[in-house]
Amino acid sequence: LIEEFMAGKEASVFAVCSGTDSVIMIPARDHKAIGEGNTGANTGGMGAFAPVADAPDNLAELVKNSIIDPVLKTLAEMGRPFTGLLYAGLMLTGDGPKVVEFNARFGDPETQALLPLLQTDLAEILWAAVMKKLAGKALQWENRSSVCVVAASQGYPGKYRSGKIITGLLEAEALGCQIFHAGTADSPDGLVTAGGRVLNVVAQSDAGVAQAADLAYQGLAHVHFDGMVYRKDIAR
């Protein structure tokens, strides 16, 4: 089997879809590898940021017109109209965006970085899609940057141990960070780890992605559980 090699940088673009209508979210980028510099095993994602500064300014429009809408049109013609969230994993090549994969869901951890920037009521947009009233709708976004850093259990994406006590979340939130739980659980001793990717520390900034990353890492510095691992180069 011979496949085309796609050289470029990755981006994730989500579309809320209803039949042949779609609204597109701003692009995000995640970091898949477990180690800094994109080294080591692939994971479900160790962090993400939005917007993507090195993406073309018209990327969302380009993806809608050349990828998402043609797919929706084809599905409708096949008698299988799609309503839901279509996630396009893209490679930004010299010949334009090319599809690496599609998923019929939100992406993790890109969603944690994206949704804090969304000004439009998400429930309203999703309901419009369900009721087939998505045509003419548009999404409004804050003019800010957002960064998500994942804290994972030692050993992930391989074998890991759970039940480690988690501390410092209130201190991180006091700095303005949001904490999104992934693999956590309540216990008689308090909040404990219960998965490979344990939680996400997310922060926004008016001053750009680098500043949002700095704030996320300041929040993460307060978080602790035995064996906690995270990448130190998300959005950097």
C-alpha positions as CSV (number, residue, x, y, z in Angstrom):
1,L,0.0,0.0,0.0
2,I,1.4,3.4,-1.1
3,E,0.0,6.5,0.4
4,E,0.6,10.2,-0.2
5,F,2.8,11.8,2.5
6,M,1.3,15.0,3.8
7,A,3.9,17.5,5.0
8,G,2.7,20.4,7.2
9,K,1.1,21.2,10.5
10,E,-2.0,19.8,12.0
11,A,-5.2,21.6,12.8
12,S,-8.6,20.5,14.0
13,V,-11.8,22.1,12.7
14,F,-15.3,21.3,14.2
15,A,-18.5,21.8,12.3
16,V,-22.1,21.7,13.7
17,C,-24.1,20.1,10.9
18,S,-27.7,19.7,10.0
19,G,-28.4,18.1,6.7
20,T,-26.5,20.2,4.1
21,D,-26.1,23.2,6.5
22,S,-23.1,23.8,8.7
23,V,-21.5,26.4,11.0
24,I,-17.7,26.2,11.5
25,M,-15.8,26.7,14.7
26,I,-12.4,28.4,14.8
27,P,-9.4,26.1,14.2
28,A,-7.5,24.6,17.1
29,R,-4.4,22.5,17.4
30,D,-3.7,19.6,19.8
31,H,-0.4,17.9,20.9
32,K,-0.7,14.2,20.6
33,A,2.7,12.8,21.7
34,I,3.3,12.2,25.4
35,G,6.7,14.0,25.4
36,E,8.0,17.5,24.7
37,G,8.9,18.2,21.1
38,N,6.3,15.7,20.0
39,T,8.4,12.7,21.1
40,G,7.2,9.4,22.6
41,A,4.0,7.5,22.2
42,N,0.8,9.0,20.8
43,T,-1.9,9.7,23.3
44,G,-5.5,11.0,23.1
45,G,-4.0,14.5,23.4
46,M,-1.7,16.2,26.0
47,G,-2.9,19.8,25.3
48,A,-4.4,22.1,22.8
49,F,-4.7,25.8,21.9
50,A,-6.8,28.1,19.9
51,P,-6.8,30.1,17.7
52,V,-4.0,28.8,15.4
53,A,-1.8,31.7,14.4
54,D,0.0,30.0,11.6
55,A,-3.2,28.9,9.9
56,P,-4.6,30.9,6.9
57,D,-7.0,33.6,8.0
58,N,-9.7,32.1,5.8
59,L,-9.1,28.5,6.9
60,A,-12.6,28.0,8.5
61,E,-14.3,29.3,5.3
62,L,-12.0,27.2,3.2
63,V,-12.8,24.0,5.2
64,K,-16.5,24.7,5.1
65,N,-16.6,25.2,1.3
66,S,-14.1,22.6,0.2
67,I,-14.5,19.8,2.8
68,I,-17.4,20.0,5.2
69,D,-20.2,21.1,2.9
70,P,-19.3,18.7,0.0
71,V,-19.3,15.8,2.5
72,L,-22.7,16.8,3.8
73,K,-24.0,17.2,0.3
74,T,-22.8,13.7,-0.6
75,L,-24.3,12.1,2.5
76,A,-27.6,13.7,1.8
77,E,-27.5,12.5,-1.8
78,M,-26.8,9.0,-0.5
79,G,-30.0,9.2,1.7
80,R,-27.9,9.5,4.9
81,P,-28.2,13.1,5.9
82,F,-26.0,13.9,8.9
83,T,-27.0,15.9,11.9
84,G,-24.4,16.4,14.6
85,L,-20.8,17.4,15.2
86,L,-18.3,16.7,12.4
87,Y,-14.6,16.9,13.4
88,A,-12.1,17.3,10.6
89,G,-8.5,16.4,11.5
90,L,-6.5,18.3,9.0
91,M,-2.9,18.7,7.7
92,L,-2.2,22.2,6.5
93,T,-0.1,21.5,3.5
94,G,1.4,23.7,0.8
95,D,-1.6,22.6,-1.4
96,G,-4.1,23.6,1.2
97,P,-5.8,21.7,4.0
98,K,-6.1,17.9,3.6
99,V,-8.2,15.6,5.6
100,V,-6.4,13.1,7.9
101,E,-9.5,11.9,9.7
102,F,-13.1,12.5,10.4
103,N,-14.9,12.0,13.7
104,A,-18.6,12.5,14.5
105,R,-17.9,14.1,17.9
106,F,-16.1,16.9,19.6
107,G,-12.3,16.5,19.9
108,D,-10.5,16.2,23.3
109,P,-8.6,18.3,24.4
110,E,-9.4,20.9,21.6
111,T,-12.9,21.4,22.9
112,Q,-11.6,22.4,26.3
113,A,-9.6,25.2,24.7
114,L,-12.3,26.2,22.2
115,L,-15.5,26.5,24.2
116,P,-14.4,29.1,26.7
117,L,-13.9,31.4,23.7
118,L,-17.4,30.8,22.3
119,Q,-19.7,33.7,22.9
120,T,-22.7,32.2,21.1
121,D,-25.0,29.9,23.2
122,L,-23.8,26.4,22.3
123,A,-27.1,24.9,23.3
124,E,-28.9,27.3,21.0
125,I,-26.7,26.2,18.0
126,L,-27.1,22.5,18.8
127,W,-30.9,22.9,19.1
128,A,-31.0,24.7,15.8
129,A,-29.2,21.8,14.2
130,V,-31.6,19.3,15.6
131,M,-34.6,21.3,14.5
132,K,-33.2,21.8,11.0
133,K,-33.0,25.6,11.5
134,L,-29.2,26.0,11.3
135,A,-29.2,27.9,8.0
136,G,-28.1,31.5,8.4
137,K,-26.7,30.9,12.0
138,A,-23.2,32.1,12.9
139,L,-20.9,31.7,15.8
140,Q,-19.4,34.6,17.7
141,W,-16.0,34.3,19.4
142,E,-14.1,36.2,21.9
143,N,-10.9,37.9,20.6
144,R,-8.7,36.0,23.0
145,S,-6.4,33.0,23.1
146,S,-7.0,29.8,25.0
147,V,-4.6,27.0,26.1
148,C,-5.4,23.6,27.6
149,V,-2.7,21.5,29.4
150,V,-3.5,17.9,30.3
151,A,-2.2,16.4,33.5
152,A,-1.9,12.6,33.1
153,S,-1.0,9.6,35.3
154,Q,2.5,8.3,35.2
155,G,2.7,5.4,32.7
156,Y,0.0,6.8,30.4
157,P,-0.7,5.9,27.6
158,G,0.4,2.5,28.9
159,K,-0.3,1.0,32.3
160,Y,-0.9,3.4,35.2
161,R,-2.2,3.4,38.7
162,S,-5.3,5.2,40.0
163,G,-6.4,6.4,43.4
164,K,-3.8,9.1,43.8
165,I,-5.1,12.1,45.9
166,I,-5.4,15.4,43.9
167,T,-4.8,18.8,45.5
168,G,-4.4,22.4,44.4
169,L,-7.4,22.8,42.1
170,L,-8.9,25.7,44.1
171,E,-5.6,27.5,44.0
172,A,-5.4,27.0,40.2
173,E,-9.0,28.3,39.8
174,A,-8.1,31.3,42.0
175,L,-5.7,32.4,39.3
176,G,-8.5,32.4,36.7
177,C,-7.9,28.9,35.3
178,Q,-10.7,26.5,34.5
179,I,-10.3,22.8,35.6
180,F,-12.0,20.2,33.4
181,H,-12.1,16.8,34.9
182,A,-11.4,13.7,32.8
183,G,-10.2,10.7,34.9
184,T,-11.1,11.7,38.5
185,A,-13.3,10.2,41.2
186,D,-14.6,11.0,44.7
187,S,-13.2,9.0,47.6
188,P,-13.3,9.1,51.4
189,D,-9.9,10.8,51.2
190,G,-11.1,13.4,48.7
191,L,-10.7,13.7,44.9
192,V,-8.5,11.0,43.4
193,T,-7.1,10.0,40.0
194,A,-9.2,7.5,38.0
195,G,-7.8,7.4,34.5
196,G,-4.9,8.0,32.2
197,R,-5.6,11.6,31.4
198,V,-6.7,13.0,34.7
199,L,-7.6,16.6,34.3
200,N,-7.2,19.7,32.1
201,V,-6.0,23.1,33.2
202,V,-7.3,25.8,30.8
203,A,-6.6,29.5,30.7
204,Q,-7.3,32.5,28.4
205,S,-5.5,35.7,27.7
206,D,-6.1,38.9,25.7
207,A,-2.4,39.1,24.9
208,G,-2.0,36.0,22.8
209,V,-1.4,32.2,23.0
210,A,2.0,32.4,24.8
211,Q,0.5,34.5,27.6
212,A,-2.5,32.1,27.9
213,A,0.0,29.2,28.1
214,D,1.9,31.0,30.9
215,L,-1.2,31.4,32.9
216,A,-2.3,27.7,32.4
217,Y,1.2,26.6,33.6
218,Q,1.0,28.9,36.6
219,G,-2.3,27.2,37.5
220,L,-0.9,23.7,36.9
221,A,2.0,24.5,39.2
222,H,-0.5,24.4,42.1
223,V,-2.0,21.0,41.1
224,H,-0.4,17.8,42.5
225,F,-1.0,14.1,42.5
226,D,1.7,11.4,42.8
227,G,3.1,10.5,39.4
228,M,1.6,13.5,37.6
229,V,3.0,14.0,34.2
230,Y,2.4,16.8,31.6
231,R,4.1,18.4,28.7
232,K,5.9,21.7,29.3
233,D,5.7,22.9,25.7
234,I,2.0,23.2,24.9
235,A,1.5,26.3,22.7
236,R,5.1,27.2,23.2
